[in-house]
Amino acid sequence: MDPIPLHGCTLDELRTLAKTHVPRGFGKARELYQQALVHGRFDPEAIGLGPEAAAAWRAAFSFELPEVIHVVDEEGETGTTAKAVLRTKDGLEIECVRIPMGRGRHTLCISSQVGCKMGCAFCETARLGLLRHLRTDEIVGQVLVARQVLGWDVRNVVLMGMGEALDNYDHVVHAIRIFNDTGGLAMAQSA
């Protein structure tokens, strides 16, 4: 069995899975969840787990973020828009964009698919067609890369990047639950 992506779980899901997959040290789920989602790393030893418990966590769970390929900045009236091209584990490219909202605030526009099947004539992504849906951890991973790797201060997230978010409904809704989870990112939800 492949390790479960830690950042593809809510805190409650991680606690339940840890009880099943980690015989010793499952009580450290909250600390490891915060370490991953808030600080962008997965280091069981750093929270005091011994070698056996740390190895069990590493065998059961993974924490791999998309790789940053390049970032392009563009100056505009309200500030700098930055587009980051990211590579998924299987070598496909997606993008997330930091959009200035004025007064020092930014929104992160993230992708839900690799490509898109809609075929809109004005859209560059439509030329790719739909290659595949992103998994929950890949959607959440874009926010973690933006915050932890690129150092972008983003508090708002929109799903308008590559793909149609509602075509990947289950993974998008699960990612939103993870964004809102008070045990991790604790992003406020607004209608």
URFEN-V965779 format. One record per pair of residues at least 24 apart in sequence whose ideal C-beta (glycine too) atoms are under 10 Angstrom apart, sorted by the first residue. I is the first residue (numbers start at 1). J is the second residue. If there is no record, write none. Layout:
i=I j=J
i=I j=J
This chain:
i=1 j=59
i=1 j=60
i=2 j=62
i=3 j=57
i=3 j=58
i=3 j=59
i=3 j=60
i=3 j=61
i=3 j=62
i=3 j=63
i=3 j=64
i=4 j=60
i=4 j=61
i=4 j=62
i=4 j=137
i=5 j=36
i=5 j=61
i=5 j=62
i=5 j=63
i=5 j=64
i=5 j=65
i=5 j=89
i=5 j=135
i=5 j=136
i=5 j=137
i=5 j=138
i=5 j=140
i=5 j=141
i=6 j=32
i=6 j=33
i=6 j=35
i=6 j=36
i=6 j=37
i=6 j=42
i=6 j=57
i=6 j=60
i=6 j=61
i=6 j=62
i=6 j=63
i=6 j=64
i=6 j=137
i=6 j=140
i=6 j=184
i=7 j=33
i=7 j=36
i=7 j=37
i=7 j=40
i=7 j=42
i=7 j=61
i=7 j=62
i=7 j=63
i=7 j=64
i=7 j=65
i=7 j=136
i=7 j=137
i=7 j=138
i=7 j=139
i=7 j=140
i=7 j=141
i=7 j=143
i=7 j=144
i=7 j=175
i=7 j=178
i=7 j=184
i=7 j=185
i=8 j=61
i=8 j=62
i=8 j=63
i=8 j=135
i=8 j=136
i=8 j=137
i=8 j=138
i=8 j=139
i=8 j=140
i=8 j=141
i=8 j=171
i=8 j=174
i=8 j=175
i=8 j=178
i=9 j=33
i=9 j=36
i=9 j=37
i=9 j=61
i=9 j=136
i=9 j=137
i=9 j=140
i=9 j=174
i=9 j=177
i=9 j=178
i=9 j=181
i=9 j=184
i=10 j=136
i=10 j=174
i=10 j=177
i=10 j=178
i=10 j=180
i=10 j=181
i=10 j=182
i=10 j=183
i=10 j=184
i=11 j=37
i=11 j=178
i=11 j=181
i=11 j=182
i=11 j=183
i=11 j=184
i=12 j=177
i=12 j=181
i=12 j=183
i=13 j=174
i=13 j=177
i=13 j=178
i=13 j=181
i=14 j=61
i=14 j=181
i=14 j=183
i=14 j=184
i=15 j=183
i=17 j=60
i=17 j=61
i=18 j=56
i=18 j=57
i=18 j=60
i=18 j=61
i=20 j=60
i=21 j=56
i=21 j=57
i=21 j=59
i=21 j=60
i=21 j=61
i=22 j=49
i=22 j=53
i=22 j=54
i=22 j=55
i=22 j=56
i=22 j=57
i=22 j=58
i=22 j=59
i=22 j=60
i=22 j=61
i=23 j=52
i=23 j=53
i=23 j=56
i=23 j=60
i=24 j=49
i=24 j=50
i=24 j=52
i=24 j=53
i=24 j=54
i=24 j=55
i=24 j=56
i=24 j=57
i=25 j=49
i=25 j=50
i=25 j=52
i=25 j=53
i=25 j=54
i=25 j=55
i=25 j=56
i=25 j=57
i=26 j=53
i=26 j=56
i=26 j=57
i=26 j=60
i=27 j=53
i=28 j=53
i=28 j=54
i=28 j=57
i=29 j=57
i=29 j=61
i=29 j=183
i=30 j=183
i=30 j=184
i=32 j=57
i=32 j=61
i=32 j=63
i=33 j=61
i=33 j=178
i=33 j=181
i=33 j=183
i=33 j=184
i=34 j=183
i=34 j=184
i=34 j=185
i=34 j=186
i=35 j=63
i=35 j=184
i=36 j=61
i=36 j=63
i=36 j=65
i=36 j=140
i=36 j=144
i=36 j=148
i=36 j=184
i=37 j=63
i=37 j=140
i=37 j=143
i=37 j=144
i=37 j=147
i=37 j=148
i=37 j=178
i=37 j=179
i=37 j=181
i=37 j=183
i=37 j=184
i=37 j=185
i=37 j=186
i=38 j=144
i=38 j=147
i=38 j=148
i=38 j=183
i=38 j=184
i=38 j=185
i=38 j=186
i=39 j=144
i=39 j=147
i=39 j=148
i=40 j=65
i=40 j=141
i=40 j=144
i=40 j=145
i=40 j=147
i=40 j=148
i=40 j=149
i=41 j=65
i=41 j=144
i=41 j=148
i=62 j=89
i=62 j=137
i=63 j=137
i=63 j=141
i=63 j=144
i=64 j=88
i=64 j=89
i=64 j=137
i=64 j=138
i=64 j=141
i=65 j=89
i=65 j=137
i=65 j=138
i=65 j=140
i=65 j=141
i=65 j=142
i=65 j=143
i=65 j=144
i=65 j=145
i=65 j=148
i=65 j=149
i=66 j=92
i=66 j=93
i=66 j=94
i=66 j=96
i=66 j=111
i=66 j=134
i=66 j=137
i=66 j=138
i=66 j=141
i=66 j=142
i=66 j=144
i=66 j=145
i=66 j=149
i=67 j=91
i=67 j=93
i=67 j=145
i=67 j=149
i=68 j=96
i=68 j=145
i=68 j=146
i=68 j=149
i=68 j=150
i=69 j=93
i=69 j=94
i=69 j=95
i=71 j=95
i=71 j=96
i=71 j=98
i=71 j=150
i=71 j=152
i=72 j=97
i=73 j=98
i=75 j=100
i=76 j=100
i=77 j=102
i=78 j=102
i=78 j=103
i=78 j=105
i=78 j=106
i=79 j=103
i=79 j=104
i=79 j=105
i=79 j=106
i=80 j=106
i=81 j=106
i=81 j=109
i=82 j=106
i=82 j=108
i=82 j=146
i=82 j=150
i=82 j=152
i=83 j=109
i=83 j=161
i=84 j=108
i=84 j=142
i=84 j=145
i=84 j=146
i=84 j=149
i=84 j=150
i=84 j=152
i=86 j=110
i=86 j=111
i=86 j=138
i=86 j=141
i=86 j=142
i=86 j=145
i=86 j=146
i=86 j=149
i=86 j=150
i=88 j=114
i=88 j=132
i=88 j=134
i=88 j=135
i=88 j=138
i=88 j=141
i=89 j=135
i=89 j=137
i=89 j=138
i=89 j=141
i=90 j=114
i=90 j=131
i=90 j=132
i=90 j=138
i=92 j=128
i=92 j=131
i=92 j=132
i=92 j=134
i=92 j=138
i=92 j=162
i=93 j=128
i=93 j=131
i=93 j=162
i=94 j=125
i=94 j=131
i=94 j=134
i=94 j=138
i=94 j=139
i=94 j=141
i=94 j=142
i=94 j=161
i=94 j=162
i=94 j=163
i=95 j=125
i=95 j=142
i=95 j=161
i=95 j=162
i=96 j=139
i=96 j=141
i=96 j=142
i=96 j=143
i=96 j=145
i=96 j=146
i=96 j=150
i=96 j=152
i=96 j=154
i=96 j=157
i=96 j=161
i=96 j=162
i=97 j=142
i=97 j=146
i=97 j=158
i=97 j=160
i=97 j=161
i=98 j=146
i=98 j=150
i=98 j=152
i=98 j=153
i=98 j=154
i=99 j=154
i=99 j=156
i=99 j=158
i=99 j=160
i=101 j=154
i=101 j=155
i=101 j=156
i=104 j=153
i=105 j=153
i=105 j=154
i=105 j=155
i=105 j=156
i=106 j=146
i=106 j=152
i=106 j=153
i=106 j=154
i=106 j=155
i=106 j=156
i=107 j=154
i=107 j=155
i=107 j=156
i=107 j=157
i=107 j=158
i=107 j=160
i=108 j=142
i=108 j=143
i=108 j=145
i=108 j=146
i=108 j=147
i=108 j=150
i=108 j=152
i=108 j=153
i=108 j=154
i=108 j=155
i=108 j=156
i=108 j=157
i=108 j=158
i=108 j=159
i=108 j=161
i=109 j=142
i=109 j=154
i=109 j=156
i=109 j=157
i=109 j=158
i=109 j=159
i=109 j=160
i=109 j=161
i=109 j=162
i=110 j=134
i=110 j=138
i=110 j=139
i=110 j=140
i=110 j=141
i=110 j=142
i=110 j=143
i=110 j=145
i=110 j=146
i=110 j=154
i=110 j=157
i=110 j=158
i=110 j=159
i=110 j=160
i=110 j=161
i=110 j=162
i=110 j=163
i=110 j=165
i=110 j=172
i=110 j=175
i=110 j=179
i=111 j=138
i=111 j=139
i=111 j=142
i=111 j=159
i=111 j=160
i=111 j=161
i=111 j=162
i=111 j=163
i=111 j=165
i=111 j=168
i=112 j=138
i=112 j=139
i=112 j=142
i=112 j=159
i=112 j=160
i=112 j=161
i=112 j=162
i=112 j=163
i=112 j=164
i=112 j=165
i=112 j=166
i=112 j=167
i=112 j=168
i=112 j=169
i=112 j=171
i=112 j=172
i=112 j=175
i=113 j=138
i=113 j=139
i=113 j=159
i=113 j=161
i=113 j=162
i=113 j=163
i=113 j=164
i=113 j=165
i=113 j=167
i=113 j=168
i=113 j=171
i=113 j=172
i=114 j=138
i=114 j=162
i=114 j=163
i=115 j=162
i=115 j=163
i=116 j=161
i=116 j=162
i=116 j=163
i=116 j=164
i=116 j=167
i=117 j=163
i=117 j=164
i=117 j=167
i=118 j=163
i=118 j=164
i=118 j=167
i=120 j=164
i=123 j=162
i=124 j=162
i=125 j=161
i=125 j=162
i=125 j=163
i=125 j=164
i=126 j=162
i=128 j=162
i=128 j=163
i=130 j=162
i=130 j=163
i=130 j=164
i=130 j=167
i=130 j=168
i=131 j=162
i=131 j=163
i=132 j=163
i=132 j=168
i=133 j=163
i=133 j=167
i=133 j=168
i=133 j=169
i=133 j=170
i=133 j=171
i=133 j=172
i=134 j=161
i=134 j=162
i=134 j=163
i=134 j=168
i=134 j=171
i=134 j=172
i=134 j=175
i=135 j=168
i=135 j=171
i=135 j=174
i=135 j=175
i=136 j=168
i=136 j=170
i=136 j=171
i=136 j=172
i=136 j=173
i=136 j=174
i=136 j=175
i=136 j=176
i=136 j=177
i=136 j=178
i=137 j=171
i=137 j=174
i=137 j=175
i=137 j=178
i=138 j=171
i=138 j=175
i=139 j=163
i=139 j=165
i=139 j=168
i=139 j=171
i=139 j=172
i=139 j=174
i=139 j=175
i=139 j=176
i=139 j=178
i=139 j=179
i=140 j=171
i=140 j=174
i=140 j=175
i=140 j=176
i=140 j=177
i=140 j=178
i=140 j=179
i=140 j=184
i=140 j=185
i=141 j=175
i=142 j=175
i=143 j=175
i=143 j=178
i=143 j=179
i=143 j=185
i=143 j=187
i=144 j=184
i=144 j=185
i=147 j=185
i=154 j=187
i=155 j=187
i=155 j=188
i=156 j=187
i=156 j=188
i=156 j=190
i=157 j=185
i=157 j=187
